[in-house]
Structures are given as C-alpha cells and as structure tokens.
Amino acid sequence: MRDGWRCRYCGVRVVSRHARKIISDQFPETVLWPDRDKEKYGAFYALLAVADHVVPHTLGGPTAQKNLVTACQSCNYGKVDYLFEEIDLLDPRFVAPFVDGWDGLDRLSRHAFGNIRAVTAGHINQMKRSRKPVPLSDHEAWFPNLDRIEQGLSDRILTLLADCGEFGVSWGLREVLIIRQAVGPIKMQVCGIESDGRVHIPWAIGDQKTQFCAFADTISAAVPDARTRETPRQWLAEKNDIAKINVQEILAASTALRIAFRDLATAVKTSEPAGADLVR
C-alpha cells in the first residue's frame, strides 16, 4: 500500500498474492498455477507483488520497511543479490512512490467477492451434484465478516501488522487470522483473530511460555478490564471466557502491541536454551 502497488524499479502495476490465488482458484484451467514455476500463468507470475530487500538479505539487509520496496517478480529476480552500485541503478527510495488508487486487485480479498464472482462450469456442476452452495474460501469469508463489525477494520489490522514487520511479525489465514512472530529459528503463533472480532492471545507459542509472560502483561495493561492468566503451557491475555479482547481494543493499544512484539523478540533472543528450568 505504501508503494501504491507498483514496482519501485520499473513502475509496473503489480498484483497481490491473495488476488492471484482467488483468480486462479476461480479459473484454474485458464490461470494455471502448478508447483513448477515455468508452467505458471506468465502474466500473473511476472506481475506478482514481491517485497524486495534493497540491501540484500544475504548481505545482512534487515527485513524492515526502511529496507523493503515493492517489486514485480521480474525485477526482483533480475536484481538478485546485487548492490545498486554494482549494477548502476539508483536507489528507488530516493524517489517518492507513485500512488494513484491502484490496489493490486487486493479488493478481491477484502470484500464479499463470493457474492459477485463468476461461476465456472465446474462450480455449477458441483452445486448440481451436492445441492449445496459452494463454500467461500477463508479470505472471501473472513475479511467481509470482520468489516461488518466496522468498515475498514480488516485493512486497519493488516496495516498495523505490516508496521510490526521489523519484529519478525507476519500473518496467515485459515478461518482464523493467525499472527506469527519469528525470532531466528523460533516461530510463535502469538495471536489468533476470529472473523467476529475476538482475539486469542496467544494462539500457540511452544516452549516460549516464560518469555511470553511480559507480552501478555503489556497487552493486559493496555486493554481495559483485561488480565494476565497462567495455564500450564501459556500466559494468556484475556478478559474472561465470554468477553474476549477484541480487534478494536488491539488497535487502540497499537503502541503497546509494538512494544510487546519488540520486547518478546528480545526476550526470545536472550533466553536460555530450550528445556532450561526457567522461572518467571
């Protein structure tokens, strides 16, 4: 969004991965997307939005917004691990991005695309056989359901998560939006957000219970009526079993959330080896 969904090297409009998946799922015989790259639909493969490391990751460049620019697949592939001075290119960060309303077709994953989508012959035959409606994909259902609570809510939470990317934060969607944090080889599922707005903190953090305690305390302190509760494997940030912390409260506590992600990354990096007898 920051870069207007345009390649910062060649200026071409790029397409979001979520939109590509929706389109290829709807038209699998036309927009081919097999495992082998050379057999994938050429236009979507070349124009797929990629986050390119300005200073290559292999040379120590951080995965942080200040070192990332949007690129098309072609420019990302062509730049490889070169520095700009090696290939006589200008640093694209010195030129303001061109933003004109193009959204990378990401609108398809943000709105009720299932209500307006083209129905292929395969879908029609499936409905005739089953006499049941074809289920919506996770993206088609989750985003509109969350936005029914408050317009633009899904965009706001994803923007917040993008701002936390420098702390190894990412997300994935399988009915519940899972917020992950990677610290070196350790990967934690820090939060789970349901499409009705309820937030589960944490979702699954493995052996990082002790390190996660401060995260839960920080969120509990920032959300009205929330508390930190211990279970055998986790420290939970919650209200109670009926009234969970919700997305609006997490957005209101966005500063605290960034601090919690930063401190959790530090705690995991500096912790004793897994299996040590750690005491809160």
N, C-alpha and C positions, 0 to 999 in steps of 0.2 A: 504493500500500500504506500509506503514511504516513497518508493521509486516510480509510482504510477503504473506498475505492472509493465514496465518497459526495460529492455536490456540496456544497461548503462554503458555498454561498449558500442553496439551498433544501432541502438534506438528502436529496434523492432518491438512490437507489442508481443507480450508473452502470455501464456495460458496457465492457470493454476492447476496443480496436480488433481485437486478434488474435482474440478470441472472436467478434466480429461477423463477421469475414472467414470464419472456419471455418463458422459457421452459414449465412451467405449462400451460401458455396460448396456446402454440402450441400443446401440448399433454395433454389436460385436462382429458382424460379418463385414462391415464397412470400415470401422475404425479399429483395425486389428491391434491387439496389444498382448502378444505372447511373451514368453520369458526371454527369447533371443532378441537382442536389440535390433539387429539388422532386418528383422521381419516386422517390426512395429510400424504403425502408420507414420509415414515420413514427416508430414507437416506438424502433427502434434508432438512427435519426438523432438524435432528441431526447435519448436517454439515453446517447449515446456519450461516453466519458470524454475530457475536454479539460483540458490544463494552461493555466490562466488566469493571466495576469500581473496581480498586484494593482495595482502601478503599471504602467500600460500600456507595452508595449514601444515604442510610438510616442512616448512621453513620456520615454524614457530608462530605463525599468524593466529591470533585468537579467534574463536567463534563468538564474536561480539558485533553489535550493529555497526560500530565505527570501522570494522574491518570487513564488512559484508556489503556487497552490492548485488542487485538483481541482474541476472544474465540469462540469455537464451542458452539452450543446450549446446548450440554450435559454438558460440563464443567461449563458453565455459570449457568445452572440450579443446578448443584451439589454443587457449591461454595456458592450459596445463599447469605446471608449477613454476612458470617463469615470473620474474620480477619485471615491472614495466620498463626499467632502463635496459633490460636485456633484449626486449623486442620492440623498443622505440614506440611505446604507447604512452599517452598521457593518463594520469591518474583520474578516473571518472569522478571521484569525489570532489574534484575541484570545479566541476560543472554541476549546477543545480539540476535535479531530476525534472523531467517533463511530465506533469500531471494534468490530464485532460478528462478525467472521468472514466477512462477505460479501467475495468476491474478484473481483467484476466479471466472473464467469464465466471468469476467466483460467485456471482449472484446465484448460480445454479445450486451451489451448496448452502446458500444462506436462506433461501426461500422455498416455498412449497412447490418444488419442481415436479413432484409427483402428480400435482393437480393439472399441469399443463403439458406434461411430457408427451412426446409422440409415442404411440403404442405400436410396437412392431408386430409382425405376424406371429412371432414366437410367443409374445405376451398374450395375444388373442387366443392362440391355441391352448396355452397353459390355462387361461381362465375358463375356456370351454371344458377342459378336462376336469379341472378341480372344482368349478363353480364357486370359487373363492377369489377375492381380489388379490392381485399380485402384491406382496408386501413391499413397503418402501425400504430403501436402503437406510443404513444408520444415519448418513449425512442428510438424506431427504427428510427424515423424521425429526432428528434431534434439533437442528437449527431452527426450523419454524416453531416447534413446540416451545423452545426457550424464549423466542421472540414474542410469543403470545403473552408472556408474563410482562414484558416491557419491550417496546420496539427498539431494535438495535442492540439488545442485550448480548447476543452471541458475538457480535462484532467487538463490543467493548471488552469482553473477557478474553477474546483471542488477541486483541491488541495489547492487553496487559501482559499476557503470556509471552508475546513476542518481545516486549520490553524487558522481560526477565531472561531472555535467551542467553545473555552473557554469563548466567549462573548455571548453564547446562540444562535449562528448562525446555521441554518440548511437550507435545500432546498427541494423543491418538484417540480415535473414536470407534467404539464398539458398543452401541446402545448407551453407554455411559462415557462421557469425555474424561479420559484419564490424563492427568497432568504428571509428567515424569521429570525426574531430575537425575542427570548422570554426573557423577564425580569420578573421573578416571574410569576404571572398570566397573565401579559400583553403580547400579541403576535402581532407582527407587520410584515407586508409583505414589507420589506424595498426596494427591487429591483425586477424588472422583466426583464429577458433576453430573447429576441426573437431569433429564430434559424438563423436569418440573422445578428445577432451580435448587434442589437440595445438594449440599456439598458434604462429602465424607472426607475427613482429614484424620489419619492418612487412609490410602486405599491398600497398599501393600509395600512395606519398606524392608522386608527381610530381616537381616541381623542388625539393622541400624536403630534399634529401639532407643538406646541411651542417647545417641547423637540427635534423635528426633525430638527429644523432650523440650528443648529450647524453642524449636519451631512451633510446637503445639502451644507452649506458653505465650509466645509472641502473638499468635493469632487469637488465642483466647482473651488476651488482654486488650486486643484491638476491636473485638466484636462484642457488642452489648449482650450481657447475660450469658456469655459463653464461659466454658470452664475447661480445664485440662483434667482428663481422667486416665488412669493407668489400667491396662489389661495385661495379661501375661506376656504378650508379644509387642504391644504398642502403647504409645501415649496418644490419646485421642483429644482433638479439639472439637467440642460439640456443645450443644445446649442441653437437649435431652432426647430420648428415643422418639418422641413425637415431633418436636420442633427442632429441625436440624439448622445449622448455619446455612444461609442461602447465598446465591450468587451476588445479589445486590450488596450484602454485607461484606463479602470478599472484595468487591470493587471499591466500597467505601474505605476498606482497610488496605488499599493497594500499596501504600508506603510501607506498612508493616509487613505485607506479604513479600515485597522485595527484600527487606531486611532479613526476614526469616529464611528466604532462599539463599541469600548471601552467607548467613551465619551457618546454615546447615551444610553448605558446601565446605566451609572452613572446618566445621566440626568433623566431617567425614574424612577430610584430607589429613587431619592431625590426630585422628583417633588411633587407638591401639589396634593391632591386628585382629581380624575377626576371630571370635572364640575366646578373647580375653575376658577376664572377670571384671566387667565394668560396673561401677556403682554410680547411681545418679548423684 
